[in-house]
Amino acid sequence: MIWMQHTDSHCPQCVPAKLQLETDPDILIQKAEAALRKYGMNVVVANELANYKDVVVMVTSTGKTTVSRRSKEDDLEEQLIGLLVKMHSDHAKQSNPDQET
């Protein structure tokens, strides 16, 4: 894909991500995994419409991580952002091992 080639050459530390929202839980992970391959994403944040505020699954080429609210007071977005920031930091270190973060 042309845009991925530009991202790789102009911003090697970028972590392309895609959001995948589905109404059918039976195809959610399958579609997220397909998006990883088709669009060359580093991560797909997948969730179901029925519980999108309570549970998300981060799908990468190495596996899946489920993030869920333990109570109504928990902030799902904060947990998700923390994981994505860590993923970006790890990716940046691999892209430029001499860089200190």
N, C-alpha and C positions, 0 to 999 in steps of 0.2 A: 504494500500500500504506500502510495506516495507520501501521505502525511506522516506516516510512521518513519519513513526514511528521513524526512526532515527533522522529526523529533529526535531520532537517534543521533544525527550528525550535529544539530544545532543545540541540543539540550540533552546530552547523554545522562544527566542526573535526573531527568524527568521520570515520573512513574505514572504512565497512562492508566487511567481507571475508567470503568464503565459502570453505570447503574443498571440493574436488571430488576424490574418490577413485574411480577406475574400474578395472575389470578388462580392459576392451577399449580398447586404445590408439587404435583407429580412431575412437572417438567422444568421446575425452577433451576435446579442444579445442572441439569442437562443443558439448558439454554445458556447458563452462565459459563460452563466449561466450553461450549461451542463458541461463545463470544471471545474467550481468551485466545482461542486458536484463530478465529476468523479475523479479528481486529488487532491482534498482537498486543493485547492489554497485559499489564503486569498484575492487575487485580480487577475482579468484578465484584461489586457490592450488590448482593442479590437479596431480595426480600419479597414476601407475599403481600398482596394488597390487604388481606384480612388482618394481618398483624404487623404491618410495616413499622409501626411505632414501637414495637416490643422486641422484635427479633430480626437480625440481619445475618447473612452468611457472607464472609469474605472468601472468595474463591481465587486461588492462585494456581500456578502450575505445580506447586509442591503440596497443595492440600487445601483444606477448608477450615475456617475458623468461625464458629458461631458466637455472636455477640448478642446478649439478651439483657433486658432490664430485669433486675431482681425484685424491684418494687416500683410503684408509680412515681416515687420521688427520684429514682435513678434517671440519669440522662444518657440515653443510648448513644446520642451523637457524640458526647464527650468520650465515651469508650471507643467508639469507632474512629474518631479523629486521632486519639492516642495511638491506636494500632497503625493507622495510615501514616502518621508522622514517623513512627519507628520504622515502618517499611521503607519510607523514603530515605531516612537517615542511613539505613543499612545498604540500600541501593546506591546512594551517593558515595559511601565509603568504598564499595566495590568498584564504582566507576572511576574513582580517584583515590587510590589507597594512601597517597601522601597528604590528603586534605584532613585537617583536624576539624571536628564538628563539636 
